[in-house]
Amino acid sequence: MKKTNNIILESAITLLLFFIVLFSVYIFTAGHYYPGGGFIGGLMTAGAIVLLLITYDIKTVQQILPVNYRIITAIGLLFAIGTSAGALFFDVPFLTHVFTHVDLPVLGDISLHTATLFDLGVYFVVVGVTMTIILTIGEDE
Amino acid sequence: MSYLHLAIISPLLFSVFIPIFYKKFIRIHTGWFVLPLPILLFIYFLSTIPKITNRQTVTETFNWIPSLGVNFTAKVDGLGLLFALLITGIGALVVFYSIYYLAKEKERLNTFYVYLLLFMGAMLGVVLSDNLIVMYAFWELTSFSSFLLIGYWHEREKSRYGAQKSMLITVFGGLAMLGGIILLYIMTGTFSITEIVAQSGDIFHHSLFLPALICVLLGAFTKSAQFPFYIWLPDAMEAPTPVSAYLHSATMVKAGIYLVARLTPVFGASSVWFWLVAGVGIITLIWGSVFAIRQTDLKGILAFSTVSQLGLIMSLLGVGSAALHYEALSENIFTVAITAAIFHLINHATFKGSLFMAAGIVDHETGTRDIRKLGGLMPFMPITFTISIIGAFSMAGLPPFNGFLSKEMFFTAMVRVTQMDIFNLETLGILFPVIAWVASVFTFIYSMILVFKTFTGKYQPEKLDKKPHEAPLGMLIPPVILISLVVIFGFFPNLLSESLISPAMAAILPSLLNAGGEFVVHISFWHGFTIELFMTLGVILLGITLYKTLPKWKRMYDLVPEKLSLFRFYDRLLEWSQSGSYKVTNKYMTGSIHSYLVYILAFFIFSLTVTLFWKDAFKLDTGNVSSIGIYEWVLAIFVVVGSISILFIKSRMTSIILLGAVGYTVSLFYVLFRAPDLALTQLVIETISVALFLVCFYHLPKLQRYETRMRFKLTNALISVGVGAVVTAIALSAHGNKLFEAISKYYVENTYEKAAGQNMVNVILVDFRGFDTLFEITVLAIASLGIYGMIKLRLNRRKES
């Protein structure tokens, strides 16, 4: 994309970006109990990066976030497959999830799910896929 | 997983290590690492002989997909054991031979031995699986490994052609066989051969019996190179000679024979089976032997002779199936056909294996296999000559070799066909001994050509690339072992009769043993002055006469029109199917996204409308609907106005943003309907897709079309209105028809109970329907890689040019 000089967006994004990313992480972790989840969280993170792309050009963004999004996709898939296949080691069917409650001193009652790990895979895949597509098409001259 | 399973898949497992051996021990020929495996397996299978001789079977089951009745049940009975011994025994000799045949400096040995082991494991799987689906899987694996081995010298055009041909024909047959297996399953409800055999009496009058029979036979005939499918085998001779000796004469082509033998208890009582198996077999026998004489390539002669000999065994199995119609075992004179089939199967493996190896030696040491260039090699390679002459005499059916014994039994079986009083054999039966006798004359002639044109006659050093000399010892040992078996089985045929032949017969004709008793097999040289003996004498006399006068009548072959041959027919068919499918595909694959969308959406409209009316599903139910509030009205008007105005917008940027606005409005609907998850998702999706559209459209050239108003297009209008109408109709009908309770209740009840979550949507995504999600993200990942690949590849190509 063309380099544009957009003062308002550039100043706003320094603050906004963190809020968006933070919110997307919240949305992701809240998923099991409140609206949200890996898919929305991932899309929102991708949305934040897209906002960054609109503000700056692709090269600058690549310098800020030197990430290969295809590897992010692969990591996501590994998480999803790994969590699903992990169940086989305990002699239960593929994709069986377990959960437990842990009482932590400060945070109080926390529930832990293997489903969250699976959802983390979804999150990574969504970020990786969206950014791969947008960057690939965007880079094409 | 038992030792037996391990034995079957050990070649597959072992093949993984071959590349490591090849890389690490570059100085040692990789074949030496492979050799111990078939030897060990051979010994392992030998050790089961005592058990099998006592009429026991070894069965081990490994559950694979029990819910579908697909289990890896390995079963060793007489028939399976015989084949297992052939596969591992000949396999060991072939590996040994290949060590000297393939130079480690020149060849890619790692791939060769990986393919060879792949084949060995697959073949063991075919003959030792009791489950038809598992057998089918191994069956196709043999086709694939055969394809890879024929195309081993893939830089040669002919190798690629031969590999493709064998693949197309055998896989065609394999698929037909799969159809037959499924039909058998429909009839019997099981994939287990043992259980199907037990039910064979019940399915005889089933309407699917005949289709299943024909499908299964298609598989067997293509694999065993029967007429008219034999055309792949001569072209398969492009493979390295050890491969030809192993796959294309001793083992793989006998898989079809195995299948016919294995399923004889199921289908054998049918007259169609008798006529097809015996008829096709005997036609193949005479066809192969007649056309073998025309060949000038040593391996070509051997290929046609293999076709012919496979036909011989096939016809014996067909004739033997008639034994099922004669109950009493003691007077059952037709079982001799089955005895002969099994005995000849063993004999063929020994003499044809050694002949192939001898042909390989001639090729290796002189540089040619063309019999017009060869001649007078006897003084240079006396041992190879001895091997060849014994092998050829055995093939021609001369005493005192094993081929003589099985040929005599073959004549006996064919003569006895005339005594049968079923299937119209009283009248047509006489054809069998006549054709068999004529084919044997031709067999005699090509056997003589094979030996005497190569080793006697005029020595033509000027036509040879190398100065001929005897092969190294390592290349001679395997054929010498095989040829000594030819002699040993010739003198002591009863070594085999109790240990191998009788148990194998029990596996092919189990119903005859139901009353107890067993097959007594006794093979002897001298039966007195019988009709078979005179037939053999006739073959020899006429054969010698015709061989001597060969140049005079060989011109007859030129009368056969080249254009009408099956080989030409196959080439035409291939060309025609390729050009035909190109034409059809080019008609509708125009490369324009517009037409693809038209296909997809038109199909969508068509199929859904038809279903809707067919099932009489359209139903408008106005009861139980909530009132429409002011917010809904506002949003609906916004969506409608937004969508319509997109059509009239001239600038691209504006239409994208307008499209985004419509999407955001739709997500507000979700907010109204209290679906925060959907609303959130839709909002973010809209944002991302607008960004994506912007990025894409940024690259498009400024089209003139957008400057003026769009023209009206009837197709587009029909399609868009149609899609809208169908979706509306379905949405209304979905509300109108409440055929069963909504599934949402299950989720309401179980989301917290079973998955400890409170957000039902998310729990469905990651837990209840986790499989869907897993596949969806996989598809997403593949799609993104696809886009990346398409665009990057195009970029790179442009950079290069």
Interface residues (C-beta under 8 A of the other chain):
Chain A: M1 I27 A30 G31 H32 Y33 Y34 P35 G36 G37 G38 F39 I40 L43 M44 A46 G47 V50 L53 I54 R70 T73 A74 G76 L77 A80 I81 S84 L95 H97 F99 S111 H113 A115 F118 D119 G121 V122 V125 V126 G128 V129 T130 T132 I133 I134 T136 I137 G138 D140 E141
Chain B: P676 D677 L680 T681 V684 I685 T687 I688 A691 L692 V695 C696 Y698 H699 A755 A756 G757 Q758 N759 V761 N762 V763 L765 V766 D767 G770 F771 T773 L774 I777 T778 L780 A781 A783 S784 L785 I787 Y788 I791 K792 R794 L795
